[in-house]
Amino acid sequence: MKVSTLKLYFSMLCRTLPVLHSKFIFESIEQVKEIHHFTQDDLMTEDVFILDCHTSIFVWVGQQVDVTRVLHEAC
């Protein structure tokens, strides 16, 4: 396999892997952080996570998150 073909394959692969983002508030500022090489253990009950699968988006709202606060912030 040529190097250029291999580079193209890996660039396409990187674009198709799901991306996990953590949404949190620190000192009254809303922040979103990308989590690399994530596992199920990264999903904490006190945070909100967004999983971008490029064709679908999933939102994880932990059991300890104040849902009314999250909905208010989203509007």
CNS distance restraints for C-alpha pairs under 8 A (distance, minus, plus):
assign (resid   1 and name CA) (resid   5 and name CA) 6.62 0.50 0.50
assign (resid   1 and name CA) (resid   6 and name CA) 6.69 0.50 0.50
assign (resid   2 and name CA) (resid   6 and name CA) 6.24 0.50 0.50
assign (resid   3 and name CA) (resid   7 and name CA) 6.13 0.50 0.50
assign (resid   4 and name CA) (resid   8 and name CA) 6.23 0.50 0.50
assign (resid   5 and name CA) (resid   9 and name CA) 6.18 0.50 0.50
assign (resid   6 and name CA) (resid  10 and name CA) 6.27 0.50 0.50
assign (resid   7 and name CA) (resid  11 and name CA) 6.09 0.50 0.50
assign (resid   8 and name CA) (resid  12 and name CA) 6.17 0.50 0.50
assign (resid   9 and name CA) (resid  13 and name CA) 6.12 0.50 0.50
assign (resid  10 and name CA) (resid  14 and name CA) 6.06 0.50 0.50
assign (resid  11 and name CA) (resid  15 and name CA) 6.48 0.50 0.50
assign (resid  12 and name CA) (resid  16 and name CA) 6.48 0.50 0.50
assign (resid  13 and name CA) (resid  17 and name CA) 6.38 0.50 0.50
assign (resid  16 and name CA) (resid  53 and name CA) 7.36 0.50 0.50
assign (resid  16 and name CA) (resid  54 and name CA) 6.79 0.50 0.50
assign (resid  17 and name CA) (resid  53 and name CA) 6.86 0.50 0.50
assign (resid  18 and name CA) (resid  51 and name CA) 6.65 0.50 0.50
assign (resid  18 and name CA) (resid  52 and name CA) 5.48 0.50 0.50
assign (resid  18 and name CA) (resid  53 and name CA) 4.34 0.50 0.50
assign (resid  18 and name CA) (resid  54 and name CA) 6.89 0.50 0.50
assign (resid  19 and name CA) (resid  34 and name CA) 7.19 0.50 0.50
assign (resid  19 and name CA) (resid  35 and name CA) 7.41 0.50 0.50
assign (resid  19 and name CA) (resid  36 and name CA) 7.62 0.50 0.50
assign (resid  19 and name CA) (resid  51 and name CA) 5.70 0.50 0.50
assign (resid  19 and name CA) (resid  52 and name CA) 5.07 0.50 0.50
assign (resid  19 and name CA) (resid  53 and name CA) 6.53 0.50 0.50
assign (resid  20 and name CA) (resid  34 and name CA) 5.85 0.50 0.50
assign (resid  20 and name CA) (resid  35 and name CA) 5.48 0.50 0.50
assign (resid  20 and name CA) (resid  36 and name CA) 7.34 0.50 0.50
assign (resid  20 and name CA) (resid  38 and name CA) 7.19 0.50 0.50
assign (resid  20 and name CA) (resid  49 and name CA) 6.86 0.50 0.50
assign (resid  20 and name CA) (resid  50 and name CA) 5.75 0.50 0.50
assign (resid  20 and name CA) (resid  51 and name CA) 4.49 0.50 0.50
assign (resid  20 and name CA) (resid  52 and name CA) 6.31 0.50 0.50
assign (resid  21 and name CA) (resid  32 and name CA) 6.26 0.50 0.50
assign (resid  21 and name CA) (resid  33 and name CA) 5.39 0.50 0.50
assign (resid  21 and name CA) (resid  34 and name CA) 4.37 0.50 0.50
assign (resid  21 and name CA) (resid  35 and name CA) 5.82 0.50 0.50
assign (resid  21 and name CA) (resid  49 and name CA) 5.54 0.50 0.50
assign (resid  21 and name CA) (resid  50 and name CA) 5.05 0.50 0.50
assign (resid  21 and name CA) (resid  51 and name CA) 6.35 0.50 0.50
assign (resid  21 and name CA) (resid  52 and name CA) 7.99 0.50 0.50
assign (resid  22 and name CA) (resid  32 and name CA) 5.45 0.50 0.50
assign (resid  22 and name CA) (resid  33 and name CA) 5.13 0.50 0.50
assign (resid  22 and name CA) (resid  34 and name CA) 6.33 0.50 0.50
assign (resid  22 and name CA) (resid  35 and name CA) 7.03 0.50 0.50
assign (resid  22 and name CA) (resid  47 and name CA) 7.19 0.50 0.50
assign (resid  22 and name CA) (resid  48 and name CA) 6.10 0.50 0.50
assign (resid  22 and name CA) (resid  49 and name CA) 4.55 0.50 0.50
assign (resid  22 and name CA) (resid  50 and name CA) 6.46 0.50 0.50
assign (resid  23 and name CA) (resid  30 and name CA) 7.24 0.50 0.50
assign (resid  23 and name CA) (resid  31 and name CA) 5.81 0.50 0.50
assign (resid  23 and name CA) (resid  32 and name CA) 4.49 0.50 0.50
assign (resid  23 and name CA) (resid  33 and name CA) 6.61 0.50 0.50
assign (resid  23 and name CA) (resid  47 and name CA) 6.82 0.50 0.50
assign (resid  23 and name CA) (resid  48 and name CA) 5.38 0.50 0.50
assign (resid  23 and name CA) (resid  49 and name CA) 5.91 0.50 0.50
assign (resid  23 and name CA) (resid  50 and name CA) 7.62 0.50 0.50
assign (resid  24 and name CA) (resid  30 and name CA) 5.91 0.50 0.50
assign (resid  24 and name CA) (resid  31 and name CA) 5.45 0.50 0.50
assign (resid  24 and name CA) (resid  32 and name CA) 6.43 0.50 0.50
assign (resid  24 and name CA) (resid  47 and name CA) 6.50 0.50 0.50
assign (resid  24 and name CA) (resid  48 and name CA) 6.97 0.50 0.50
assign (resid  25 and name CA) (resid  29 and name CA) 5.38 0.50 0.50
assign (resid  25 and name CA) (resid  30 and name CA) 4.41 0.50 0.50
assign (resid  25 and name CA) (resid  31 and name CA) 5.87 0.50 0.50
assign (resid  26 and name CA) (resid  30 and name CA) 6.52 0.50 0.50
assign (resid  26 and name CA) (resid  31 and name CA) 7.16 0.50 0.50
assign (resid  38 and name CA) (resid  42 and name CA) 6.25 0.50 0.50
assign (resid  39 and name CA) (resid  43 and name CA) 7.82 0.50 0.50
assign (resid  43 and name CA) (resid  47 and name CA) 7.65 0.50 0.50
assign (resid  43 and name CA) (resid  49 and name CA) 7.18 0.50 0.50
assign (resid  43 and name CA) (resid  60 and name CA) 7.70 0.50 0.50
assign (resid  43 and name CA) (resid  62 and name CA) 7.78 0.50 0.50
assign (resid  44 and name CA) (resid  62 and name CA) 6.35 0.50 0.50
assign (resid  45 and name CA) (resid  61 and name CA) 7.38 0.50 0.50
assign (resid  45 and name CA) (resid  62 and name CA) 3.79 0.50 0.50
assign (resid  45 and name CA) (resid  63 and name CA) 5.19 0.50 0.50
assign (resid  45 and name CA) (resid  64 and name CA) 5.48 0.50 0.50
assign (resid  45 and name CA) (resid  65 and name CA) 7.11 0.50 0.50
assign (resid  46 and name CA) (resid  61 and name CA) 7.99 0.50 0.50
assign (resid  46 and name CA) (resid  62 and name CA) 5.25 0.50 0.50
assign (resid  46 and name CA) (resid  63 and name CA) 6.69 0.50 0.50
assign (resid  46 and name CA) (resid  64 and name CA) 4.76 0.50 0.50
assign (resid  46 and name CA) (resid  65 and name CA) 5.22 0.50 0.50
assign (resid  47 and name CA) (resid  61 and name CA) 6.50 0.50 0.50
assign (resid  47 and name CA) (resid  62 and name CA) 5.54 0.50 0.50
assign (resid  47 and name CA) (resid  64 and name CA) 7.69 0.50 0.50
assign (resid  47 and name CA) (resid  65 and name CA) 6.27 0.50 0.50
assign (resid  48 and name CA) (resid  59 and name CA) 7.19 0.50 0.50
assign (resid  48 and name CA) (resid  60 and name CA) 5.54 0.50 0.50
assign (resid  48 and name CA) (resid  61 and name CA) 4.65 0.50 0.50
assign (resid  48 and name CA) (resid  62 and name CA) 6.11 0.50 0.50
assign (resid  48 and name CA) (resid  65 and name CA) 7.48 0.50 0.50
assign (resid  49 and name CA) (resid  59 and name CA) 5.73 0.50 0.50
assign (resid  49 and name CA) (resid  60 and name CA) 4.91 0.50 0.50
assign (resid  49 and name CA) (resid  61 and name CA) 6.62 0.50 0.50
assign (resid  50 and name CA) (resid  57 and name CA) 7.00 0.50 0.50
assign (resid  50 and name CA) (resid  58 and name CA) 5.80 0.50 0.50
assign (resid  50 and name CA) (resid  59 and name CA) 4.61 0.50 0.50
assign (resid  50 and name CA) (resid  60 and name CA) 6.30 0.50 0.50
assign (resid  51 and name CA) (resid  57 and name CA) 5.68 0.50 0.50
assign (resid  51 and name CA) (resid  58 and name CA) 5.05 0.50 0.50
assign (resid  51 and name CA) (resid  59 and name CA) 6.29 0.50 0.50
assign (resid  51 and name CA) (resid  60 and name CA) 7.92 0.50 0.50
assign (resid  52 and name CA) (resid  56 and name CA) 6.42 0.50 0.50
assign (resid  52 and name CA) (resid  57 and name CA) 4.72 0.50 0.50
assign (resid  52 and name CA) (resid  58 and name CA) 6.64 0.50 0.50
assign (resid  53 and name CA) (resid  57 and name CA) 5.92 0.50 0.50
assign (resid  53 and name CA) (resid  58 and name CA) 7.99 0.50 0.50
assign (resid  61 and name CA) (resid  65 and name CA) 6.60 0.50 0.50
assign (resid  61 and name CA) (resid  67 and name CA) 7.84 0.50 0.50
assign (resid  65 and name CA) (resid  70 and name CA) 7.79 0.50 0.50
assign (resid  66 and name CA) (resid  70 and name CA) 6.50 0.50 0.50
assign (resid  67 and name CA) (resid  71 and name CA) 6.14 0.50 0.50
assign (resid  68 and name CA) (resid  72 and name CA) 6.06 0.50 0.50
assign (resid  69 and name CA) (resid  73 and name CA) 6.18 0.50 0.50
assign (resid  70 and name CA) (resid  74 and name CA) 6.22 0.50 0.50
assign (resid  71 and name CA) (resid  75 and name CA) 6.59 0.50 0.50
